[in-house]
Amino acid sequence: MSRPLGYVVPAELQDVLETLHRHGIQLEALTKDTRLEVEYYEIGEIEPAAYDYLPPMKIDVSKKRHTVLS
């Protein structure tokens, strides 16, 4: 499975952007409206595990594509 070329993080999520920057992750701001074809994962039903440190007993995830204006 290949890694994404990048991620789109909305500017209003400043705490996320600051955390990424502190960890040395390269950030690039879009300075004008841009149409982007994105692939995202939508989480459906989740059945939690008995303990927090274990993965969920069940998780439904579907991959989707969408064009966004950023």
C-alpha positions, 0 to 999 in steps of 0.5 A: 500500500502506498503512502499519501502524497499529503494531507489536507488539514483545515486552517481552523484546526490550529492545534493540529497544525501546531503539533505537526509543526513541532514534530518537524512535519513539513507544512504548506499552506494553500494561498488561493482556492484550489480544487483537489481530488482527495481520497478519504476513509469514512468510519461506519460502525465501531464496536469498542474493545473491552480495554482502551489499549486494544483495537476495536472488536469491529470497525467498518471503514470505506474508502471514498473519493471526493473533489474539495475546494480548499 
